Amino acid sequence: MSEANPGALLREVARMYTRAQRVVADCCRTTNTQCHLLTELGRSGPLPLSELGTRVTLEKSWVSRAVDAMVERGLVTKEPNPSDARSWLVTLTAEGERTVIELNQTLDAHAQQLLGSLSDRDRTTVEKSLLLLLRALRDDQAAMCCLPPEAREPAKESKSCC
């Protein structure tokens, strides 16, 4: 990989950080899929099962099995959706919320440790760069694809890409 190639560099950073997060997130005592779903529910609140799958870009069968396993562990509830009788609403339980808090604290501590290995000047530069990248991703149709309008930050009118 050439470090001068921004696309390759960004993909490598994303890959390595995701791998590190998976190792560090072991506190969650769940599968990677379940951690991903718990994190999304913690970020967004209760969601219909199908929308939860769309937000994390996983097939319905994967999401359904993971949610059923989390129901058995008492991390989420799955109830008929009062807004749409044809769908299920997935909600974090108190234990699920505690798990998400623990997961976020662990991942935040890891990020602080990682950024703490940089000089103050480099850390400031990285943090500013991450904010710029986040803004660019929020404006990118591919990054926001398939999310309902209320989930888009900032809310934008865009044609569906799915």
Phi and psi restraints in degrees (value plus and minus 20) as a CYANA .aco file:
   2 SER   PHI    -108.5   -68.5
   2 SER   PSI     103.7   143.7
   3 GLU   PHI     -91.0   -51.0
   3 GLU   PSI     -30.3     9.7
   4 ALA   PHI    -102.2   -62.2
   4 ALA   PSI     -33.8     6.2
   5 ASN   PHI    -107.8   -67.8
   5 ASN   PSI      86.7   126.7
   6 PRO   PHI     -78.9   -38.9
   6 PRO   PSI     -58.5   -18.5
   7 GLY   PHI     -83.8   -43.8
   7 GLY   PSI     -67.6   -27.6
   8 ALA   PHI     -84.6   -44.6
   8 ALA   PSI     -58.8   -18.8
   9 LEU   PHI     -84.3   -44.3
   9 LEU   PSI     -65.9   -25.9
  10 LEU   PHI     -83.7   -43.7
  10 LEU   PSI     -62.8   -22.8
  11 ARG   PHI     -82.1   -42.1
  11 ARG   PSI     -61.4   -21.4
  12 GLU   PHI     -86.9   -46.9
  12 GLU   PSI     -61.4   -21.4
  13 VAL   PHI     -81.9   -41.9
  13 VAL   PSI     -66.1   -26.1
  14 ALA   PHI     -81.1   -41.1
  14 ALA   PSI     -64.6   -24.6
  15 ARG   PHI     -81.1   -41.1
  15 ARG   PSI     -70.1   -30.1
  16 MET   PHI     -87.2   -47.2
  16 MET   PSI     -59.3   -19.3
  17 TYR   PHI     -88.4   -48.4
  17 TYR   PSI     -60.2   -20.2
  18 THR   PHI     -82.3   -42.3
  18 THR   PSI     -63.7   -23.7
  19 ARG   PHI     -81.8   -41.8
  19 ARG   PSI     -64.7   -24.7
  20 ALA   PHI     -83.0   -43.0
  20 ALA   PSI     -61.6   -21.6
  21 GLN   PHI     -82.6   -42.6
  21 GLN   PSI     -59.2   -19.2
  22 ARG   PHI     -82.1   -42.1
  22 ARG   PSI     -59.6   -19.6
  23 VAL   PHI     -88.6   -48.6
  23 VAL   PSI     -67.3   -27.3
  24 VAL   PHI     -87.5   -47.5
  24 VAL   PSI     -53.5   -13.5
  25 ALA   PHI     -96.4   -56.4
  25 ALA   PSI     -12.9    27.1
  26 ASP   PHI     -78.8   -38.8
  26 ASP   PSI     -37.0     3.0
  27 CYS   PHI     -78.8   -38.8
  27 CYS   PSI     -45.6    -5.6
  28 CYS   PHI     -87.7   -47.7
  28 CYS   PSI     -42.7    -2.7
  29 ARG   PHI      32.2    72.2
  29 ARG   PSI      20.1    60.1
  30 THR   PHI    -157.3  -117.3
  30 THR   PSI     155.1   195.1
  31 THR   PHI     -93.2   -53.2
  31 THR   PSI     144.9   184.9
  32 ASN   PHI     -78.5   -38.5
  32 ASN   PSI     -61.0   -21.0
  33 THR   PHI     -81.2   -41.2
  33 THR   PSI     -66.0   -26.0
  34 GLN   PHI     -83.6   -43.6
  34 GLN   PSI     -61.0   -21.0
  35 CYS   PHI     -80.3   -40.3
  35 CYS   PSI     -62.3   -22.3
  36 HIS   PHI     -81.9   -41.9
  36 HIS   PSI     -64.1   -24.1
  37 LEU   PHI     -87.6   -47.6
  37 LEU   PSI     -62.9   -22.9
  38 LEU   PHI     -81.0   -41.0
  38 LEU   PSI     -63.8   -23.8
  39 THR   PHI     -81.4   -41.4
  39 THR   PSI     -63.1   -23.1
  40 GLU   PHI     -85.2   -45.2
  40 GLU   PSI     -61.7   -21.7
  41 LEU   PHI     -84.7   -44.7
  41 LEU   PSI     -56.5   -16.5
  42 GLY   PHI     -85.9   -45.9
  42 GLY   PSI     -54.1   -14.1
  43 ARG   PHI     -98.1   -58.1
  43 ARG   PSI     -58.8   -18.8
  44 SER   PHI    -126.9   -86.9
  44 SER   PSI     -41.5    -1.5
  45 GLY   PHI      69.5   109.5
  45 GLY   PSI    -192.7  -152.7
  46 PRO   PHI     -74.7   -34.7
  46 PRO   PSI     120.2   160.2
  47 LEU   PHI    -159.3  -119.3
  47 LEU   PSI     128.1   168.1
  48 PRO   PHI     -81.8   -41.8
  48 PRO   PSI     125.7   165.7
  49 LEU   PHI     -72.6   -32.6
  49 LEU   PSI     -64.2   -24.2
  50 SER   PHI     -85.6   -45.6
  50 SER   PSI     -59.5   -19.5
  51 GLU   PHI     -89.3   -49.3
  51 GLU   PSI     -55.9   -15.9
  52 LEU   PHI     -78.9   -38.9
  52 LEU   PSI     -64.8   -24.8
  53 GLY   PHI     -82.8   -42.8
  53 GLY   PSI     -61.1   -21.1
  54 THR   PHI     -83.2   -43.2
  54 THR   PSI     -63.8   -23.8
  55 ARG   PHI     -84.4   -44.4
  55 ARG   PSI     -52.5   -12.5
  56 VAL   PHI    -122.5   -82.5
  56 VAL   PSI     -12.8    27.2
  57 THR   PHI      29.9    69.9
  57 THR   PSI      32.0    72.0
  58 LEU   PHI    -142.6  -102.6
  58 LEU   PSI     129.8   169.8
  59 GLU   PHI     -86.2   -46.2
  59 GLU   PSI     131.2   171.2
  60 LYS   PHI     -75.0   -35.0
  60 LYS   PSI     -60.5   -20.5
  61 SER   PHI     -84.9   -44.9
  61 SER   PSI     -59.3   -19.3
  62 TRP   PHI     -84.1   -44.1
  62 TRP   PSI     -65.7   -25.7
  63 VAL   PHI     -84.7   -44.7
  63 VAL   PSI     -64.2   -24.2
  64 SER   PHI     -80.9   -40.9
  64 SER   PSI     -65.6   -25.6
  65 ARG   PHI     -84.7   -44.7
  65 ARG   PSI     -62.3   -22.3
  66 ALA   PHI     -85.2   -45.2
  66 ALA   PSI     -62.7   -22.7
  67 VAL   PHI     -84.3   -44.3
  67 VAL   PSI     -63.0   -23.0
  68 ASP   PHI     -79.8   -39.8
  68 ASP   PSI     -60.2   -20.2
  69 ALA   PHI     -86.1   -46.1
  69 ALA   PSI     -57.4   -17.4
  70 MET   PHI     -91.8   -51.8
  70 MET   PSI     -51.8   -11.8
  71 VAL   PHI     -82.4   -42.4
  71 VAL   PSI     -65.8   -25.8
  72 GLU   PHI     -80.4   -40.4
  72 GLU   PSI     -54.2   -14.2
  73 ARG   PHI    -104.5   -64.5
  73 ARG   PSI     -25.9    14.1
  74 GLY   PHI      60.2   100.2
  74 GLY   PSI       0.3    40.3
  75 LEU   PHI    -108.8   -68.8
  75 LEU   PSI     -48.4    -8.4
  76 VAL   PHI    -160.8  -120.8
  76 VAL   PSI     142.5   182.5
  77 THR   PHI    -132.8   -92.8
  77 THR   PSI     133.6   173.6
  78 LYS   PHI    -152.7  -112.7
  78 LYS   PSI      89.3   129.3
  79 GLU   PHI    -149.8  -109.8
  79 GLU   PSI     137.9   177.9
  80 PRO   PHI     -74.5   -34.5
  80 PRO   PSI     117.3   157.3
  81 ASN   PHI     -95.7   -55.7
  81 ASN   PSI      99.5   139.5
  82 PRO   PHI     -84.5   -44.5
  82 PRO   PSI     -41.2    -1.2
  83 SER   PHI    -107.7   -67.7
  83 SER   PSI     -38.3     1.7
  84 ASP   PHI    -175.2  -135.2
  84 ASP   PSI      81.1   121.1
  85 ALA   PHI     -80.5   -40.5
  85 ALA   PSI     -34.6     5.4
  86 ARG   PHI    -107.2   -67.2
  86 ARG   PSI     -21.4    18.6
  87 SER   PHI    -149.0  -109.0
  87 SER   PSI     149.5   189.5
  88 TRP   PHI    -128.8   -88.8
  88 TRP   PSI     123.1   163.1
  89 LEU   PHI    -126.1   -86.1
  89 LEU   PSI     106.6   146.6
  90 VAL   PHI    -125.9   -85.9
  90 VAL   PSI     108.9   148.9
  91 THR   PHI    -154.6  -114.6
  91 THR   PSI     119.7   159.7
  92 LEU   PHI     -87.4   -47.4
  92 LEU   PSI     120.7   160.7
  93 THR   PHI    -107.2   -67.2
  93 THR   PSI     157.4   197.4
  94 ALA   PHI     -80.1   -40.1
  94 ALA   PSI     -60.6   -20.6
  95 GLU   PHI     -85.6   -45.6
  95 GLU   PSI     -58.7   -18.7
  96 GLY   PHI     -83.1   -43.1
  96 GLY   PSI     -61.8   -21.8
  97 GLU   PHI     -83.2   -43.2
  97 GLU   PSI     -61.6   -21.6
  98 ARG   PHI     -82.1   -42.1
  98 ARG   PSI     -59.8   -19.8
  99 THR   PHI     -84.4   -44.4
  99 THR   PSI     -62.8   -22.8
 100 VAL   PHI     -84.1   -44.1
 100 VAL   PSI     -62.1   -22.1
 101 ILE   PHI     -81.4   -41.4
 101 ILE   PSI     -66.3   -26.3
 102 GLU   PHI     -81.0   -41.0
 102 GLU   PSI     -64.0   -24.0
 103 LEU   PHI     -81.4   -41.4
 103 LEU   PSI     -68.7   -28.7
 104 ASN   PHI     -82.9   -42.9
 104 ASN   PSI     -60.4   -20.4
 105 GLN   PHI     -83.2   -43.2
 105 GLN   PSI     -62.2   -22.2
 106 THR   PHI     -84.8   -44.8
 106 THR   PSI     -65.3   -25.3
 107 LEU   PHI     -88.2   -48.2
 107 LEU   PSI     -57.2   -17.2
 108 ASP   PHI     -84.3   -44.3
 108 ASP   PSI     -61.4   -21.4
 109 ALA   PHI     -83.2   -43.2
 109 ALA   PSI     -59.0   -19.0
 110 HIS   PHI     -84.3   -44.3
 110 HIS   PSI     -64.0   -24.0
 111 ALA   PHI     -82.0   -42.0
 111 ALA   PSI     -61.8   -21.8
 112 GLN   PHI     -83.2   -43.2
 112 GLN   PSI     -59.9   -19.9
 113 GLN   PHI     -83.7   -43.7
 113 GLN   PSI     -65.2   -25.2
 114 LEU   PHI     -82.2   -42.2
 114 LEU   PSI     -70.4   -30.4
 115 LEU   PHI     -88.6   -48.6
 115 LEU   PSI     -47.7    -7.7
 116 GLY   PHI     -86.8   -46.8
 116 GLY   PSI     -37.4     2.6
 117 SER   PHI     -99.0   -59.0
 117 SER   PSI     -26.9    13.1
 118 LEU   PHI    -114.3   -74.3
 118 LEU   PSI     139.0   179.0
 119 SER   PHI     -87.3   -47.3
 119 SER   PSI     140.9   180.9
 120 ASP   PHI     -76.0   -36.0
 120 ASP   PSI     -62.6   -22.6
 121 ARG   PHI     -84.7   -44.7
 121 ARG   PSI     -66.4   -26.4
 122 ASP   PHI     -85.8   -45.8
 122 ASP   PSI     -59.2   -19.2
 123 ARG   PHI     -81.8   -41.8
 123 ARG   PSI     -63.7   -23.7
 124 THR   PHI     -81.3   -41.3
 124 THR   PSI     -62.0   -22.0
 125 THR   PHI     -83.9   -43.9
 125 THR   PSI     -64.6   -24.6
 126 VAL   PHI     -83.8   -43.8
 126 VAL   PSI     -64.9   -24.9
 127 GLU   PHI     -82.0   -42.0
 127 GLU   PSI     -62.1   -22.1
 128 LYS   PHI     -84.0   -44.0
 128 LYS   PSI     -62.3   -22.3
 129 SER   PHI     -83.7   -43.7
 129 SER   PSI     -60.0   -20.0
 130 LEU   PHI     -84.0   -44.0
 130 LEU   PSI     -59.3   -19.3
 131 LEU   PHI     -83.4   -43.4
 131 LEU   PSI     -61.9   -21.9
 132 LEU   PHI     -83.1   -43.1
 132 LEU   PSI     -63.1   -23.1
 133 LEU   PHI     -85.0   -45.0
 133 LEU   PSI     -60.8   -20.8
 134 LEU   PHI     -80.3   -40.3
 134 LEU   PSI     -64.8   -24.8
 135 ARG   PHI     -80.5   -40.5
 135 ARG   PSI     -62.9   -22.9
 136 ALA   PHI     -84.3   -44.3
 136 ALA   PSI     -60.6   -20.6
 137 LEU   PHI     -86.3   -46.3
 137 LEU   PSI     -57.6   -17.6
 138 ARG   PHI     -86.6   -46.6
 138 ARG   PSI     -43.6    -3.6
 139 ASP   PHI    -111.8   -71.8
 139 ASP   PSI     -26.8    13.2
 140 ASP   PHI    -108.1   -68.1
 140 ASP   PSI     104.0   144.0
 141 GLN   PHI     -80.3   -40.3
 141 GLN   PSI     -58.9   -18.9
 142 ALA   PHI     -85.9   -45.9
 142 ALA   PSI     -58.4   -18.4
 143 ALA   PHI     -90.1   -50.1
 143 ALA   PSI     -50.6   -10.6
 144 MET   PHI    -120.3   -80.3
 144 MET   PSI     -16.8    23.2
 145 CYS   PHI     -75.6   -35.6
 145 CYS   PSI     119.1   159.1
 146 CYS   PHI      51.4    91.4
 146 CYS   PSI     -15.4    24.6
 147 LEU   PHI    -108.3   -68.3
 147 LEU   PSI     124.0   164.0
 148 PRO   PHI     -86.5   -46.5
 148 PRO   PSI     135.5   175.5
 149 PRO   PHI     -71.7   -31.7
 149 PRO   PSI     -59.2   -19.2
 150 GLU   PHI     -89.7   -49.7
 150 GLU   PSI     -36.3     3.7
 151 ALA   PHI    -111.0   -71.0
 151 ALA   PSI     -31.7     8.3
 152 ARG   PHI    -100.2   -60.2
 152 ARG   PSI     118.1   158.1
 153 GLU   PHI    -143.8  -103.8
 153 GLU   PSI      98.5   138.5
 154 PRO   PHI     -92.1   -52.1
 154 PRO   PSI     137.9   177.9
 155 ALA   PHI     -79.6   -39.6
 155 ALA   PSI     107.6   147.6
 156 LYS   PHI    -155.6  -115.6
 156 LYS   PSI     131.0   171.0
 157 GLU   PHI    -103.3   -63.3
 157 GLU   PSI     105.5   145.5
 158 SER   PHI    -172.7  -132.7
 158 SER   PSI     132.9   172.9
 159 LYS   PHI     -95.6   -55.6
 159 LYS   PSI     131.1   171.1
 160 SER   PHI     -88.6   -48.6
 160 SER   PSI     122.0   162.0
 161 CYS   PHI    -130.1   -90.1
 161 CYS   PSI     -17.2    22.8
